[in-house]
Amino acid sequence: MRLVHPQNRKVLEAGPGVRMELLAWGNTVMEPHLFRIAPQAGSGESYAHEGEEFLFLLRGELKIALADEEYSLKRRRQFLF
């Protein structure tokens, strides 16, 4: 895996108000992306793919539907390590 500095990131507009930046490339098991989602923006229609997802919310709130269930995610103010 190769680290991708901010100025070299591949950027995709994944819909109105949804910007996706590729954080690493190469032979990776998981593809790390940084999503910047404007208020009230979304992915549009639902979709599915093989593999796993990992979400880490930096700020704000995100509503996501998984397997016909909707979740409302919020950033935690502290970590319990």
PDB file of N, CA, C and O in Angstrom:
ATOM      1  N   MET A   1       0.845  -1.172   0.000  1.00  0.00           N
ATOM      2  CA  MET A   1       0.000   0.000   0.000  1.00  0.00           C
ATOM      3  C   MET A   1       0.889   1.233   0.000  1.00  0.00           C
ATOM      4  O   MET A   1       1.953   1.245   0.618  1.00  0.00           O
ATOM      5  N   ARG A   2       0.451   2.250  -0.686  1.00  0.00           N
ATOM      6  CA  ARG A   2       1.203   3.488  -0.790  1.00  0.00           C
ATOM      7  C   ARG A   2       0.402   4.643  -0.202  1.00  0.00           C
ATOM      8  O   ARG A   2      -0.773   4.811  -0.529  1.00  0.00           O
ATOM      9  N   LEU A   3       1.023   5.436   0.658  1.00  0.00           N
ATOM     10  CA  LEU A   3       0.385   6.611   1.221  1.00  0.00           C
ATOM     11  C   LEU A   3       0.186   7.642   0.113  1.00  0.00           C
ATOM     12  O   LEU A   3       1.071   7.856  -0.716  1.00  0.00           O
ATOM     13  N   VAL A   4      -0.972   8.269   0.110  1.00  0.00           N
ATOM     14  CA  VAL A   4      -1.264   9.291  -0.894  1.00  0.00           C
ATOM     15  C   VAL A   4      -1.420  10.628  -0.173  1.00  0.00           C
ATOM     16  O   VAL A   4      -2.347  10.804   0.617  1.00  0.00           O
ATOM     17  N   HIS A   5      -0.523  11.561  -0.441  1.00  0.00           N
ATOM     18  CA  HIS A   5      -0.576  12.880   0.176  1.00  0.00           C
ATOM     19  C   HIS A   5      -1.773  13.665  -0.368  1.00  0.00           C
ATOM     20  O   HIS A   5      -2.181  13.437  -1.507  1.00  0.00           O
ATOM     21  N   PRO A   6      -2.344  14.582   0.417  1.00  0.00           N
ATOM     22  CA  PRO A   6      -3.548  15.301   0.000  1.00  0.00           C
ATOM     23  C   PRO A   6      -3.482  15.910  -1.397  1.00  0.00           C
ATOM     24  O   PRO A   6      -4.463  15.860  -2.138  1.00  0.00           O
ATOM     25  N   GLN A   7      -2.360  16.472  -1.757  1.00  0.00           N
ATOM     26  CA  GLN A   7      -2.250  17.115  -3.070  1.00  0.00           C
ATOM     27  C   GLN A   7      -2.220  16.101  -4.222  1.00  0.00           C
ATOM     28  O   GLN A   7      -2.394  16.480  -5.380  1.00  0.00           O
ATOM     29  N   ASN A   8      -1.999  14.807  -3.911  1.00  0.00           N
ATOM     30  CA  ASN A   8      -1.921  13.771  -4.948  1.00  0.00           C
ATOM     31  C   ASN A   8      -3.109  12.819  -4.948  1.00  0.00           C
ATOM     32  O   ASN A   8      -3.114  11.843  -5.697  1.00  0.00           O
ATOM     33  N   ARG A   9      -4.110  13.083  -4.125  1.00  0.00           N
ATOM     34  CA  ARG A   9      -5.254  12.179  -4.035  1.00  0.00           C
ATOM     35  C   ARG A   9      -6.118  12.223  -5.278  1.00  0.00           C
ATOM     36  O   ARG A   9      -6.347  13.282  -5.863  1.00  0.00           O
ATOM     37  N   LYS A  10      -6.592  11.053  -5.666  1.00  0.00           N
ATOM     38  CA  LYS A  10      -7.568  10.977  -6.735  1.00  0.00           C
ATOM     39  C   LYS A  10      -8.910  11.395  -6.136  1.00  0.00           C
ATOM     40  O   LYS A  10      -9.318  10.864  -5.104  1.00  0.00           O
ATOM     41  N   VAL A  11      -9.589  12.330  -6.770  1.00  0.00           N
ATOM     42  CA  VAL A  11     -10.846  12.858  -6.259  1.00  0.00           C
ATOM     43  C   VAL A  11     -11.968  12.503  -7.223  1.00  0.00           C
ATOM     44  O   VAL A  11     -11.856  12.702  -8.432  1.00  0.00           O
ATOM     45  N   LEU A  12     -13.047  11.974  -6.665  1.00  0.00           N
ATOM     46  CA  LEU A  12     -14.228  11.642  -7.462  1.00  0.00           C
ATOM     47  C   LEU A  12     -15.426  12.381  -6.905  1.00  0.00           C
ATOM     48  O   LEU A  12     -15.615  12.432  -5.690  1.00  0.00           O
ATOM     49  N   GLU A  13     -16.221  12.943  -7.765  1.00  0.00           N
ATOM     50  CA  GLU A  13     -17.490  13.526  -7.354  1.00  0.00           C
ATOM     51  C   GLU A  13     -18.497  12.389  -7.446  1.00  0.00           C
ATOM     52  O   GLU A  13     -18.849  11.955  -8.543  1.00  0.00           O
ATOM     53  N   ALA A  14     -18.962  11.905  -6.292  1.00  0.00           N
ATOM     54  CA  ALA A  14     -19.823  10.725  -6.239  1.00  0.00           C
ATOM     55  C   ALA A  14     -21.298  11.100  -6.239  1.00  0.00           C
ATOM     56  O   ALA A  14     -22.138  10.305  -5.815  1.00  0.00           O
ATOM     57  N   GLY A  15     -21.617  12.270  -6.696  1.00  0.00           N
ATOM     58  CA  GLY A  15     -22.981  12.762  -6.736  1.00  0.00           C
ATOM     59  C   GLY A  15     -22.995  14.200  -6.262  1.00  0.00           C
ATOM     60  O   GLY A  15     -21.984  14.687  -5.758  1.00  0.00           O
ATOM     61  N   PRO A  16     -24.110  14.890  -6.411  1.00  0.00           N
ATOM     62  CA  PRO A  16     -24.190  16.285  -5.962  1.00  0.00           C
ATOM     63  C   PRO A  16     -23.910  16.400  -4.470  1.00  0.00           C
ATOM     64  O   PRO A  16     -24.631  15.823  -3.656  1.00  0.00           O
ATOM     65  N   GLY A  17     -22.872  17.140  -4.111  1.00  0.00           N
ATOM     66  CA  GLY A  17     -22.529  17.349  -2.710  1.00  0.00           C
ATOM     67  C   GLY A  17     -21.761  16.217  -2.058  1.00  0.00           C
ATOM     68  O   GLY A  17     -21.564  16.224  -0.843  1.00  0.00           O
ATOM     69  N   VAL A  18     -21.322  15.242  -2.847  1.00  0.00           N
ATOM     70  CA  VAL A  18     -20.573  14.099  -2.298  1.00  0.00           C
ATOM     71  C   VAL A  18     -19.225  14.017  -3.011  1.00  0.00           C
ATOM     72  O   VAL A  18     -19.158  13.756  -4.212  1.00  0.00           O
ATOM     73  N   ARG A  19     -18.157  14.245  -2.250  1.00  0.00           N
ATOM     74  CA  ARG A  19     -16.790  14.203  -2.788  1.00  0.00           C
ATOM     75  C   ARG A  19     -16.045  13.060  -2.110  1.00  0.00           C
ATOM     76  O   ARG A  19     -16.081  12.930  -0.886  1.00  0.00           O
ATOM     77  N   MET A  20     -15.376  12.240  -2.894  1.00  0.00           N
ATOM     78  CA  MET A  20     -14.653  11.084  -2.373  1.00  0.00           C
ATOM     79  C   MET A  20     -13.174  11.212  -2.754  1.00  0.00           C
ATOM     80  O   MET A  20     -12.846  11.441  -3.918  1.00  0.00           O
ATOM     81  N   GLU A  21     -12.289  11.063  -1.768  1.00  0.00           N
ATOM     82  CA  GLU A  21     -10.845  11.128  -2.007  1.00  0.00           C
ATOM     83  C   GLU A  21     -10.231   9.781  -1.663  1.00  0.00           C
ATOM     84  O   GLU A  21     -10.488   9.237  -0.589  1.00  0.00           O
ATOM     85  N   LEU A  22      -9.429   9.245  -2.557  1.00  0.00           N
ATOM     86  CA  LEU A  22      -8.743   7.973  -2.347  1.00  0.00           C
ATOM     87  C   LEU A  22      -7.515   8.214  -1.472  1.00  0.00           C
ATOM     88  O   LEU A  22      -6.622   8.971  -1.853  1.00  0.00           O
ATOM     89  N   LEU A  23      -7.464   7.572  -0.295  1.00  0.00           N
ATOM     90  CA  LEU A  23      -6.383   7.799   0.662  1.00  0.00           C
ATOM     91  C   LEU A  23      -5.177   6.884   0.470  1.00  0.00           C
ATOM     92  O   LEU A  23      -4.097   7.175   0.986  1.00  0.00           O
ATOM     93  N   ALA A  24      -5.341   5.796  -0.256  1.00  0.00           N
ATOM     94  CA  ALA A  24      -4.229   4.880  -0.529  1.00  0.00           C
ATOM     95  C   ALA A  24      -4.554   4.112  -1.793  1.00  0.00           C
ATOM     96  O   ALA A  24      -5.719   3.974  -2.165  1.00  0.00           O
ATOM     97  N   TRP A  25      -3.525   3.614  -2.451  1.00  0.00           N
ATOM     98  CA  TRP A  25      -3.768   2.748  -3.593  1.00  0.00           C
ATOM     99  C   TRP A  25      -2.690   1.691  -3.648  1.00  0.00           C
ATOM    100  O   TRP A  25      -1.695   1.754  -2.926  1.00  0.00           O
ATOM    101  N   GLY A  26      -2.897   0.744  -4.494  1.00  0.00           N
ATOM    102  CA  GLY A  26      -1.960  -0.372  -4.605  1.00  0.00           C
ATOM    103  C   GLY A  26      -2.642  -1.655  -4.189  1.00  0.00           C
ATOM    104  O   GLY A  26      -3.859  -1.787  -4.325  1.00  0.00           O
ATOM    105  N   ASN A  27      -1.885  -2.586  -3.692  1.00  0.00           N
ATOM    106  CA  ASN A  27      -2.406  -3.887  -3.282  1.00  0.00           C
ATOM    107  C   ASN A  27      -2.979  -3.762  -1.870  1.00  0.00           C
ATOM    108  O   ASN A  27      -2.295  -4.062  -0.892  1.00  0.00           O
ATOM    109  N   THR A  28      -4.230  -3.319  -1.762  1.00  0.00           N
ATOM    110  CA  THR A  28      -4.858  -3.124  -0.456  1.00  0.00           C
ATOM    111  C   THR A  28      -6.002  -4.110  -0.276  1.00  0.00           C
ATOM    112  O   THR A  28      -6.662  -4.490  -1.242  1.00  0.00           O
ATOM    113  N   VAL A  29      -6.231  -4.521   0.962  1.00  0.00           N
ATOM    114  CA  VAL A  29      -7.370  -5.372   1.285  1.00  0.00           C
ATOM    115  C   VAL A  29      -8.607  -4.494   1.428  1.00  0.00           C
ATOM    116  O   VAL A  29      -9.689  -4.856   0.967  1.00  0.00           O
ATOM    117  N   MET A  30      -8.443  -3.350   2.064  1.00  0.00           N
ATOM    118  CA  MET A  30      -9.533  -2.397   2.225  1.00  0.00           C
ATOM    119  C   MET A  30      -9.131  -1.109   1.521  1.00  0.00           C
ATOM    120  O   MET A  30      -7.974  -0.694   1.593  1.00  0.00           O
ATOM    121  N   GLU A  31     -10.073  -0.481   0.847  1.00  0.00           N
ATOM    122  CA  GLU A  31      -9.799   0.768   0.151  1.00  0.00           C
ATOM    123  C   GLU A  31     -10.213   1.942   1.031  1.00  0.00           C
ATOM    124  O   GLU A  31     -11.407   2.200   1.185  1.00  0.00           O
ATOM    125  N   PRO A  32      -9.246   2.660   1.612  1.00  0.00           N
ATOM    126  CA  PRO A  32      -9.608   3.790   2.465  1.00  0.00           C
ATOM    127  C   PRO A  32      -9.970   5.022   1.633  1.00  0.00           C
ATOM    128  O   PRO A  32      -9.224   5.429   0.743  1.00  0.00           O
ATOM    129  N   HIS A  33     -11.124   5.601   1.942  1.00  0.00           N
ATOM    130  CA  HIS A  33     -11.604   6.797   1.263  1.00  0.00           C
ATOM    131  C   HIS A  33     -11.983   7.847   2.287  1.00  0.00           C
ATOM    132  O   HIS A  33     -12.396   7.522   3.400  1.00  0.00           O
ATOM    133  N   LEU A  34     -11.842   9.091   1.912  1.00  0.00           N
ATOM    134  CA  LEU A  34     -12.334  10.208   2.703  1.00  0.00           C
ATOM    135  C   LEU A  34     -13.527  10.772   1.947  1.00  0.00           C
ATOM    136  O   LEU A  34     -13.395  11.223   0.809  1.00  0.00           O
ATOM    137  N   PHE A  35     -14.688  10.742   2.586  1.00  0.00           N
ATOM    138  CA  PHE A  35     -15.894  11.304   1.982  1.00  0.00           C
ATOM    139  C   PHE A  35     -16.177  12.652   2.621  1.00  0.00           C
ATOM    140  O   PHE A  35     -16.118  12.801   3.841  1.00  0.00           O
ATOM    141  N   ARG A  36     -16.482  13.619   1.792  1.00  0.00           N
ATOM    142  CA  ARG A  36     -16.941  14.928   2.256  1.00  0.00           C
ATOM    143  C   ARG A  36     -18.361  15.067   1.719  1.00  0.00           C
ATOM    144  O   ARG A  36     -18.577  15.185   0.513  1.00  0.00           O
ATOM    145  N   ILE A  37     -19.323  15.052   2.639  1.00  0.00           N
ATOM    146  CA  ILE A  37     -20.725  15.032   2.246  1.00  0.00           C
ATOM    147  C   ILE A  37     -21.389  16.311   2.735  1.00  0.00           C
ATOM    148  O   ILE A  37     -21.404  16.599   3.932  1.00  0.00           O
ATOM    149  N   ALA A  38     -21.934  17.068   1.802  1.00  0.00           N
ATOM    150  CA  ALA A  38     -22.618  18.311   2.138  1.00  0.00           C
ATOM    151  C   ALA A  38     -23.930  18.001   2.860  1.00  0.00           C
ATOM    152  O   ALA A  38     -24.501  16.926   2.673  1.00  0.00           O
ATOM    153  N   PRO A  39     -24.411  18.941   3.687  1.00  0.00           N
ATOM    154  CA  PRO A  39     -25.705  18.729   4.350  1.00  0.00           C
ATOM    155  C   PRO A  39     -26.803  18.406   3.336  1.00  0.00           C
ATOM    156  O   PRO A  39     -26.894  19.034   2.281  1.00  0.00           O
ATOM    157  N   GLN A  40     -27.616  17.440   3.666  1.00  0.00           N
ATOM    158  CA  GLN A  40     -28.745  16.983   2.850  1.00  0.00           C
ATOM    159  C   GLN A  40     -28.331  16.242   1.574  1.00  0.00           C
ATOM    160  O   GLN A  40     -29.202  15.857   0.793  1.00  0.00           O
ATOM    161  N   ALA A  41     -27.038  16.032   1.339  1.00  0.00           N
ATOM    162  CA  ALA A  41     -26.573  15.295   0.161  1.00  0.00           C
ATOM    163  C   ALA A  41     -26.574  13.803   0.479  1.00  0.00           C
ATOM    164  O   ALA A  41     -26.612  13.415   1.647  1.00  0.00           O
ATOM    165  N   GLY A  42     -26.533  12.975  -0.545  1.00  0.00           N
ATOM    166  CA  GLY A  42     -26.509  11.536  -0.335  1.00  0.00           C
ATOM    167  C   GLY A  42     -26.094  10.810  -1.592  1.00  0.00           C
ATOM    168  O   GLY A  42     -25.783  11.426  -2.612  1.00  0.00           O
ATOM    169  N   SER A  43     -26.093   9.508  -1.509  1.00  0.00           N
ATOM    170  CA  SER A  43     -25.651   8.684  -2.632  1.00  0.00           C
ATOM    171  C   SER A  43     -26.750   8.431  -3.653  1.00  0.00           C
ATOM    172  O   SER A  43     -26.509   7.792  -4.677  1.00  0.00           O
ATOM    173  N   GLY A  44     -27.941   8.921  -3.387  1.00  0.00           N
ATOM    174  CA  GLY A  44     -29.040   8.674  -4.318  1.00  0.00           C
ATOM    175  C   GLY A  44     -29.659   7.323  -4.051  1.00  0.00           C
ATOM    176  O   GLY A  44     -30.064   7.023  -2.928  1.00  0.00           O
ATOM    177  N   GLU A  45     -29.730   6.520  -5.073  1.00  0.00           N
ATOM    178  CA  GLU A  45     -30.323   5.189  -4.920  1.00  0.00           C
ATOM    179  C   GLU A  45     -29.383   4.260  -4.160  1.00  0.00           C
ATOM    180  O   GLU A  45     -28.169   4.461  -4.136  1.00  0.00           O
ATOM    181  N   SER A  46     -29.969   3.244  -3.544  1.00  0.00           N
ATOM    182  CA  SER A  46     -29.156   2.285  -2.799  1.00  0.00           C
ATOM    183  C   SER A  46     -28.362   1.402  -3.750  1.00  0.00           C
ATOM    184  O   SER A  46     -28.710   1.257  -4.922  1.00  0.00           O
ATOM    185  N   TYR A  47     -27.303   0.821  -3.235  1.00  0.00           N
ATOM    186  CA  TYR A  47     -26.458  -0.073  -4.019  1.00  0.00           C
ATOM    187  C   TYR A  47     -25.846  -1.105  -3.087  1.00  0.00           C
ATOM    188  O   TYR A  47     -25.875  -0.942  -1.867  1.00  0.00           O
ATOM    189  N   ALA A  48     -25.301  -2.153  -3.651  1.00  0.00           N
ATOM    190  CA  ALA A  48     -24.665  -3.208  -2.865  1.00  0.00           C
ATOM    191  C   ALA A  48     -23.356  -3.605  -3.534  1.00  0.00           C
ATOM    192  O   ALA A  48     -23.179  -3.427  -4.739  1.00  0.00           O
ATOM    193  N   HIS A  49     -22.444  -4.145  -2.735  1.00  0.00           N
ATOM    194  CA  HIS A  49     -21.177  -4.637  -3.260  1.00  0.00           C
ATOM    195  C   HIS A  49     -20.624  -5.686  -2.312  1.00  0.00           C
ATOM    196  O   HIS A  49     -21.047  -5.779  -1.159  1.00  0.00           O
ATOM    197  N   GLU A  50     -19.684  -6.469  -2.801  1.00  0.00           N
ATOM    198  CA  GLU A  50     -19.010  -7.466  -1.976  1.00  0.00           C
ATOM    199  C   GLU A  50     -18.003  -6.757  -1.091  1.00  0.00           C
ATOM    200  O   GLU A  50     -17.438  -5.736  -1.483  1.00  0.00           O
ATOM    201  N   GLY A  51     -17.775  -7.288   0.094  1.00  0.00           N
ATOM    202  CA  GLY A  51     -16.753  -6.736   0.974  1.00  0.00           C
ATOM    203  C   GLY A  51     -17.347  -6.122   2.220  1.00  0.00           C
ATOM    204  O   GLY A  51     -18.543  -6.234   2.488  1.00  0.00           O
ATOM    205  N   GLU A  52     -16.483  -5.470   2.973  1.00  0.00           N
ATOM    206  CA  GLU A  52     -16.862  -4.880   4.249  1.00  0.00           C
ATOM    207  C   GLU A  52     -16.735  -3.364   4.173  1.00  0.00           C
ATOM    208  O   GLU A  52     -16.069  -2.823   3.290  1.00  0.00           O
ATOM    209  N   GLU A  53     -17.382  -2.699   5.107  1.00  0.00           N
ATOM    210  CA  GLU A  53     -17.298  -1.247   5.209  1.00  0.00           C
ATOM    211  C   GLU A  53     -16.825  -0.880   6.610  1.00  0.00           C
ATOM    212  O   GLU A  53     -17.116  -1.577   7.582  1.00  0.00           O
ATOM    213  N   PHE A  54     -16.098   0.213   6.695  1.00  0.00           N
ATOM    214  CA  PHE A  54     -15.668   0.769   7.966  1.00  0.00           C
ATOM    215  C   PHE A  54     -15.932   2.262   7.894  1.00  0.00           C
ATOM    216  O   PHE A  54     -15.451   2.931   6.980  1.00  0.00           O
ATOM    217  N   LEU A  55     -16.690   2.793   8.845  1.00  0.00           N
ATOM    218  CA  LEU A  55     -16.997   4.223   8.863  1.00  0.00           C
ATOM    219  C   LEU A  55     -16.427   4.851  10.125  1.00  0.00           C
ATOM    220  O   LEU A  55     -16.558   4.296  11.215  1.00  0.00           O
ATOM    221  N   PHE A  56     -15.799   5.999   9.976  1.00  0.00           N
ATOM    222  CA  PHE A  56     -15.315   6.783  11.101  1.00  0.00           C
ATOM    223  C   PHE A  56     -15.769   8.212  10.847  1.00  0.00           C
ATOM    224  O   PHE A  56     -15.274   8.868   9.930  1.00  0.00           O
ATOM    225  N   LEU A  57     -16.686   8.687  11.634  1.00  0.00           N
ATOM    226  CA  LEU A  57     -17.279  10.001  11.428  1.00  0.00           C
ATOM    227  C   LEU A  57     -16.441  11.060  12.126  1.00  0.00           C
ATOM    228  O   LEU A  57     -16.236  10.992  13.338  1.00  0.00           O
ATOM    229  N   LEU A  58     -15.954  12.036  11.371  1.00  0.00           N
ATOM    230  CA  LEU A  58     -15.128  13.099  11.940  1.00  0.00           C
ATOM    231  C   LEU A  58     -15.968  14.207  12.549  1.00  0.00           C
ATOM    232  O   LEU A  58     -15.616  14.756  13.593  1.00  0.00           O
ATOM    233  N   ARG A  59     -17.081  14.539  11.900  1.00  0.00           N
ATOM    234  CA  ARG A  59     -17.993  15.540  12.448  1.00  0.00           C
ATOM    235  C   ARG A  59     -19.353  15.408  11.791  1.00  0.00           C
ATOM    236  O   ARG A  59     -19.495  14.820  10.718  1.00  0.00           O
ATOM    237  N   GLY A  60     -20.335  15.962  12.449  1.00  0.00           N
ATOM    238  CA  GLY A  60     -21.678  15.941  11.904  1.00  0.00           C
ATOM    239  C   GLY A  60     -22.436  14.673  12.239  1.00  0.00           C
ATOM    240  O   GLY A  60     -22.145  13.992  13.222  1.00  0.00           O
ATOM    241  N   GLU A  61     -23.409  14.375  11.403  1.00  0.00           N
ATOM    242  CA  GLU A  61     -24.278  13.222  11.574  1.00  0.00           C
ATOM    243  C   GLU A  61     -24.491  12.590  10.202  1.00  0.00           C
ATOM    244  O   GLU A  61     -24.551  13.287   9.189  1.00  0.00           O
ATOM    245  N   LEU A  62     -24.604  11.272  10.181  1.00  0.00           N
ATOM    246  CA  LEU A  62     -24.784  10.545   8.930  1.00  0.00           C
ATOM    247  C   LEU A  62     -25.890   9.519   9.102  1.00  0.00           C
ATOM    248  O   LEU A  62     -25.887   8.745  10.060  1.00  0.00           O
ATOM    249  N   LYS A  63     -26.827   9.513   8.181  1.00  0.00           N
ATOM    250  CA  LYS A  63     -27.865   8.486   8.180  1.00  0.00           C
ATOM    251  C   LYS A  63     -27.519   7.502   7.078  1.00  0.00           C
ATOM    252  O   LYS A  63     -27.233   7.890   5.945  1.00  0.00           O
ATOM    253  N   ILE A  64     -27.549   6.218   7.427  1.00  0.00           N
ATOM    254  CA  ILE A  64     -27.173   5.175   6.482  1.00  0.00           C
ATOM    255  C   ILE A  64     -28.141   4.005   6.621  1.00  0.00           C
ATOM    256  O   ILE A  64     -28.569   3.668   7.725  1.00  0.00           O
ATOM    257  N   ALA A  65     -28.480   3.396   5.497  1.00  0.00           N
ATOM    258  CA  ALA A  65     -29.369   2.230   5.504  1.00  0.00           C
ATOM    259  C   ALA A  65     -28.550   1.003   5.146  1.00  0.00           C
ATOM    260  O   ALA A  65     -27.837   0.987   4.143  1.00  0.00           O
ATOM    261  N   LEU A  66     -28.660  -0.032   5.985  1.00  0.00           N
ATOM    262  CA  LEU A  66     -27.967  -1.298   5.760  1.00  0.00           C
ATOM    263  C   LEU A  66     -28.967  -2.429   5.947  1.00  0.00           C
ATOM    264  O   LEU A  66     -29.626  -2.519   6.983  1.00  0.00           O
ATOM    265  N   ALA A  67     -29.077  -3.278   4.959  1.00  0.00           N
ATOM    266  CA  ALA A  67     -29.967  -4.443   5.045  1.00  0.00           C
ATOM    267  C   ALA A  67     -31.363  -4.043   5.529  1.00  0.00           C
ATOM    268  O   ALA A  67     -31.899  -4.642   6.462  1.00  0.00           O
ATOM    269  N   ASP A  68     -31.936  -3.043   4.898  1.00  0.00           N
ATOM    270  CA  ASP A  68     -33.296  -2.574   5.186  1.00  0.00           C
ATOM    271  C   ASP A  68     -33.466  -1.970   6.579  1.00  0.00           C
ATOM    272  O   ASP A  68     -34.597  -1.826   7.042  1.00  0.00           O
ATOM    273  N   GLU A  69     -32.377  -1.614   7.259  1.00  0.00           N
ATOM    274  CA  GLU A  69     -32.448  -0.921   8.542  1.00  0.00           C
ATOM    275  C   GLU A  69     -31.708   0.401   8.407  1.00  0.00           C
ATOM    276  O   GLU A  69     -30.653   0.465   7.776  1.00  0.00           O
ATOM    277  N   GLU A  70     -32.259   1.455   8.999  1.00  0.00           N
ATOM    278  CA  GLU A  70     -31.621   2.764   8.932  1.00  0.00           C
ATOM    279  C   GLU A  70     -30.949   3.085  10.262  1.00  0.00           C
ATOM    280  O   GLU A  70     -31.507   2.837  11.331  1.00  0.00           O
ATOM    281  N   TYR A  71     -29.742   3.642  10.177  1.00  0.00           N
ATOM    282  CA  TYR A  71     -28.967   4.009  11.357  1.00  0.00           C
ATOM    283  C   TYR A  71     -28.619   5.488  11.277  1.00  0.00           C
ATOM    284  O   TYR A  71     -28.378   6.019  10.193  1.00  0.00           O
ATOM    285  N   SER A  72     -28.595   6.141  12.413  1.00  0.00           N
ATOM    286  CA  SER A  72     -28.181   7.524  12.502  1.00  0.00           C
ATOM    287  C   SER A  72     -26.872   7.550  13.287  1.00  0.00           C
ATOM    288  O   SER A  72     -26.854   7.240  14.478  1.00  0.00           O
ATOM    289  N   LEU A  73     -25.795   7.915  12.631  1.00  0.00           N
ATOM    290  CA  LEU A  73     -24.473   7.929  13.259  1.00  0.00           C
ATOM    291  C   LEU A  73     -24.088   9.345  13.643  1.00  0.00           C
ATOM    292  O   LEU A  73     -24.337  10.293  12.897  1.00  0.00           O
ATOM    293  N   LYS A  74     -23.477   9.482  14.816  1.00  0.00           N
ATOM    294  CA  LYS A  74     -22.982  10.774  15.275  1.00  0.00           C
ATOM    295  C   LYS A  74     -21.550  10.605  15.749  1.00  0.00           C
ATOM    296  O   LYS A  74     -21.158   9.530  16.203  1.00  0.00           O
ATOM    297  N   ARG A  75     -20.785  11.658  15.642  1.00  0.00           N
ATOM    298  CA  ARG A  75     -19.395  11.638  16.102  1.00  0.00           C
ATOM    299  C   ARG A  75     -19.365  11.524  17.614  1.00  0.00           C
ATOM    300  O   ARG A  75     -20.116  12.205  18.312  1.00  0.00           O
ATOM    301  N   ARG A  76     -18.501  10.667  18.112  1.00  0.00           N
ATOM    302  CA  ARG A  76     -18.306  10.547  19.573  1.00  0.00           C
ATOM    303  C   ARG A  76     -17.368  11.643  20.025  1.00  0.00           C
ATOM    304  O   ARG A  76     -16.416  11.985  19.323  1.00  0.00           O
ATOM    305  N   ARG A  77     -17.626  12.181  21.171  1.00  0.00           N
ATOM    306  CA  ARG A  77     -16.790  13.265  21.708  1.00  0.00           C
ATOM    307  C   ARG A  77     -15.515  12.733  22.347  1.00  0.00           C
ATOM    308  O   ARG A  77     -14.533  13.468  22.449  1.00  0.00           O
ATOM    309  N   GLN A  78     -15.504  11.485  22.775  1.00  0.00           N
ATOM    310  CA  GLN A  78     -14.318  10.918  23.404  1.00  0.00           C
ATOM    311  C   GLN A  78     -14.185   9.457  23.007  1.00  0.00           C
ATOM    312  O   GLN A  78     -15.153   8.823  22.587  1.00  0.00           O
ATOM    313  N   PHE A  79     -13.001   8.944  23.142  1.00  0.00           N
ATOM    314  CA  PHE A  79     -12.729   7.548  22.825  1.00  0.00           C
ATOM    315  C   PHE A  79     -12.520   6.784  24.111  1.00  0.00           C
ATOM    316  O   PHE A  79     -11.945   7.302  25.068  1.00  0.00           O
ATOM    317  N   LEU A  80     -12.984   5.565  24.129  1.00  0.00           N
ATOM    318  CA  LEU A  80     -12.839   4.717  25.314  1.00  0.00           C
ATOM    319  C   LEU A  80     -11.783   3.667  25.043  1.00  0.00           C
ATOM    320  O   LEU A  80     -12.128   2.542  24.679  1.00  0.00           O
ATOM    321  N   PHE A  81     -10.530   3.984  25.203  1.00  0.00           N
ATOM    322  CA  PHE A  81      -9.438   3.045  24.989  1.00  0.00           C
ATOM    323  C   PHE A  81      -8.874   2.598  26.306  1.00  0.00           C
ATOM    324  O   PHE A  81      -7.939   1.798  26.338  1.00  0.00           O
TER     325      PHE A  81
END
